[in-house]
């Protein structure tokens, strides 16, 4: 580890010892670096830090570490570009659903602050980004909290989710296979993803290309359930 990086991590550890929790943007300001650099420092030191819904905490406070934090910087540039294409599909007064995961964190971040839309979500990292948009109305689905993915789940939300009038659903996946379709790592996410897909006028799978050829444990959709598959190279219809 370089001297400068070591100094940053020590300073971050000292700040957490005093405050207990530190917002990502506050940590970046404290260290005088970008938020992405802070994310990298956190990911490089899983034994010391964890990233939790836009906040940094001590790894000792999160039993077993934090999966989303480890994924946040994996193919980050590709995820950002994929979400840039997805963003072009959103228009004023839309009601959209934004799925969980480190990819769609970038979509939530890129939504313009002056765009008047309604967004339905169920993950802390996405909600944290959305909460900074003054013209945006956010509906946060609650329930049991799952720290590994920073998401909530509740069977009570599934029926109301179908009545929100969703124009567009932006869905993430941990794996995409031509034969088996889209899959993820956490089974509790499956009914929420499926309900959003079924309820939306159109659904878009937003991934980086590294997800192709991967199969995760929890299958949730066929590829032709989506209007487009959006990657860092653009949006294409399934099979195109």
Legacy VTK file of the C-alpha trace (Angstrom):
# vtk DataFile Version 3.0
C-alpha trace
ASCII
DATASET POLYDATA
POINTS 240 float
0.000 0.000 0.000
1.346 3.437 -0.928
2.130 5.947 1.806
-0.623 8.286 0.598
-3.208 5.518 0.500
-2.115 4.311 3.927
-2.546 7.834 5.286
-6.073 8.017 3.835
-7.141 4.716 5.338
-5.720 5.641 8.745
-7.498 9.006 8.649
-10.728 7.299 7.638
-10.384 4.799 10.485
-9.818 7.641 12.965
-12.906 9.489 11.698
-15.034 6.345 12.056
-13.719 5.770 15.564
-14.988 9.239 16.486
-18.276 9.305 14.537
-19.239 5.649 14.138
-20.515 6.208 10.593
-19.467 8.517 7.750
-21.362 9.417 4.588
-19.439 8.709 1.391
-19.444 12.353 0.244
-18.271 13.503 3.703
-15.451 10.962 3.613
-14.403 12.199 0.165
-14.376 15.800 1.414
-12.416 14.823 4.525
-9.763 12.979 2.511
-9.672 15.447 -0.373
-10.327 12.772 -3.018
-13.204 11.618 -5.221
-16.026 9.385 -3.992
-14.780 6.665 -6.349
-11.341 6.780 -4.703
-12.963 6.365 -1.298
-14.964 3.403 -2.629
-11.730 1.810 -3.855
-10.030 2.375 -0.503
-12.970 0.783 1.299
-13.055 -2.197 -1.082
-9.288 -2.677 -0.719
-9.589 -2.880 3.078
-12.550 -5.194 3.811
-11.040 -6.125 7.145
-11.295 -2.470 8.251
-14.246 -0.891 6.433
-17.659 -1.694 4.950
-19.867 0.298 2.589
-23.518 0.414 3.640
-26.160 2.311 1.678
-24.048 5.368 0.924
-22.308 5.277 4.294
-18.990 3.873 5.499
-18.798 1.955 8.765
-16.195 -0.118 10.519
-16.050 -3.729 9.314
-16.345 -4.771 12.954
-19.878 -3.358 12.918
-20.951 -5.604 10.026
-20.802 -9.280 10.855
-19.399 -11.242 7.955
-18.519 -8.196 5.840
-20.719 -6.624 3.186
-21.250 -8.105 -0.244
-22.555 -4.994 -2.005
-19.526 -3.043 -0.832
-17.218 -5.598 -2.401
-19.131 -5.376 -5.687
-19.356 -1.583 -5.876
-16.134 -1.007 -7.822
-16.264 -4.138 -9.960
-16.489 -2.918 -13.588
-17.600 0.481 -12.249
-16.924 2.384 -15.490
-18.930 -0.099 -17.553
-21.804 0.091 -15.084
-21.760 3.875 -15.230
-21.888 3.854 -19.047
-24.716 1.308 -19.105
-26.737 3.504 -16.765
-26.020 6.534 -18.972
-27.888 4.739 -21.775
-30.698 3.743 -19.412
-31.045 7.339 -18.236
-31.979 8.428 -21.778
-35.171 6.376 -21.500
-36.505 8.376 -18.540
-38.744 11.364 -19.262
-40.462 13.921 -17.003
-43.453 12.639 -15.026
-42.418 8.999 -15.437
-43.056 6.534 -12.633
-40.120 4.153 -12.637
-38.864 1.214 -10.615
-35.138 1.017 -9.853
-33.912 -2.378 -8.739
-31.138 -3.010 -6.212
-27.430 -3.600 -6.751
-24.222 -1.722 -7.395
-25.032 -1.149 -11.088
-28.271 0.764 -10.621
-26.671 2.878 -7.931
-25.126 4.682 -10.925
-28.536 5.241 -12.527
-29.902 6.795 -9.346
-26.816 9.002 -9.134
-27.148 10.245 -12.722
-30.807 11.294 -12.538
-30.820 15.105 -12.892
-31.696 16.998 -9.732
-34.387 18.989 -11.550
-36.145 15.999 -13.156
-39.694 15.560 -11.851
-40.402 11.822 -11.667
-41.585 9.192 -9.185
-39.152 6.404 -8.322
-39.967 3.175 -6.491
-37.032 1.375 -4.884
-36.182 -1.059 -2.102
-32.449 -0.691 -1.479
-30.571 1.708 0.771
-27.826 2.598 -1.693
-30.337 3.598 -4.385
-32.550 5.436 -1.882
-29.559 7.367 -0.577
-28.799 8.677 -4.086
-32.437 9.529 -4.767
-32.876 11.397 -1.493
-30.541 14.101 -2.837
-32.866 14.940 -5.777
-35.248 17.749 -4.678
-37.820 17.382 -7.497
-38.028 13.613 -7.307
-40.715 11.726 -5.379
-39.392 8.495 -3.884
-41.419 5.517 -2.677
-39.287 3.225 -0.541
-40.509 -0.352 -0.075
-39.818 -1.516 3.470
-39.811 -4.776 5.379
-37.070 -7.077 6.613
-33.594 -5.654 6.022
-30.948 -7.793 4.278
-27.471 -6.411 4.932
-25.727 -8.463 2.217
-27.557 -6.543 -0.520
-28.733 -3.491 1.471
-32.323 -4.331 0.505
-35.697 -4.752 2.178
-38.241 -7.479 1.540
-41.877 -7.889 2.511
-44.673 -9.940 0.982
-47.054 -7.146 1.966
-45.525 -4.848 -0.681
-46.004 -7.156 -3.655
-49.691 -6.411 -4.269
-49.384 -2.597 -3.879
-46.342 -2.646 -6.169
-48.642 -3.743 -8.961
-50.873 -0.687 -8.468
-48.262 2.057 -8.761
-48.598 2.536 -12.526
-44.946 1.885 -13.351
-43.937 3.168 -16.791
-40.466 1.639 -16.808
-38.696 -0.892 -14.623
-34.901 -0.934 -14.580
-33.750 -4.347 -13.396
-30.307 -5.587 -12.386
-28.900 -9.114 -12.535
-25.855 -10.956 -11.269
-25.855 -13.306 -14.237
-27.316 -13.437 -17.749
-27.453 -16.655 -19.747
-29.048 -17.082 -23.179
-30.739 -20.347 -22.213
-31.505 -19.781 -18.528
-32.190 -16.045 -18.528
-31.482 -13.512 -15.780
-30.477 -14.565 -12.286
-29.296 -13.032 -9.006
-27.622 -14.121 -5.774
-30.428 -13.474 -3.284
-33.716 -15.367 -3.375
-35.653 -12.696 -1.481
-35.167 -10.318 -4.435
-36.882 -12.644 -6.923
-40.567 -11.880 -6.161
-39.885 -8.135 -6.094
-38.094 -8.197 -9.451
-40.791 -10.389 -10.987
-43.631 -8.202 -9.719
-41.954 -5.044 -11.036
-41.392 -6.657 -14.442
-44.991 -7.874 -14.609
-46.411 -4.503 -13.524
-44.345 -2.141 -15.687
-45.356 -1.052 -19.174
-41.797 -1.869 -20.218
-38.815 -3.439 -18.455
-35.121 -2.972 -19.155
-32.305 -5.205 -17.940
-29.312 -2.999 -17.037
-25.992 -4.829 -16.689
-22.351 -4.608 -17.657
-21.169 -7.144 -20.230
-19.184 -9.158 -17.661
-22.516 -10.633 -16.495
-23.054 -12.581 -19.740
-22.467 -16.309 -19.451
-22.875 -16.274 -15.662
-25.640 -18.139 -13.812
-26.461 -17.153 -10.218
-28.565 -19.295 -7.828
-31.845 -17.346 -8.078
-33.447 -17.260 -11.545
-36.079 -14.551 -12.012
-36.782 -13.802 -15.705
-36.399 -14.871 -19.305
-34.491 -12.495 -21.533
-37.549 -11.894 -23.715
-39.343 -10.526 -20.637
-37.324 -7.347 -21.248
-37.828 -4.742 -23.954
-34.092 -4.080 -24.025
-30.861 -5.281 -22.476
-28.750 -2.229 -21.653
-24.971 -2.549 -21.378
-22.002 -0.201 -21.668
-22.324 -0.464 -25.476
-25.960 0.645 -25.601
-29.510 -0.746 -25.528
-30.545 -3.689 -27.688
-33.589 -5.915 -27.889
-32.989 -9.447 -26.530
-31.540 -11.602 -29.257
-30.523 -8.641 -31.432
LINES 1 241
240 0 1 2 3 4 5 6 7 8 9 10 11 12 13 14 15 16 17 18 19 20 21 22 23 24 25 26 27 28 29 30 31 32 33 34 35 36 37 38 39 40 41 42 43 44 45 46 47 48 49 50 51 52 53 54 55 56 57 58 59 60 61 62 63 64 65 66 67 68 69 70 71 72 73 74 75 76 77 78 79 80 81 82 83 84 85 86 87 88 89 90 91 92 93 94 95 96 97 98 99 100 101 102 103 104 105 106 107 108 109 110 111 112 113 114 115 116 117 118 119 120 121 122 123 124 125 126 127 128 129 130 131 132 133 134 135 136 137 138 139 140 141 142 143 144 145 146 147 148 149 150 151 152 153 154 155 156 157 158 159 160 161 162 163 164 165 166 167 168 169 170 171 172 173 174 175 176 177 178 179 180 181 182 183 184 185 186 187 188 189 190 191 192 193 194 195 196 197 198 199 200 201 202 203 204 205 206 207 208 209 210 211 212 213 214 215 216 217 218 219 220 221 222 223 224 225 226 227 228 229 230 231 232 233 234 235 236 237 238 239
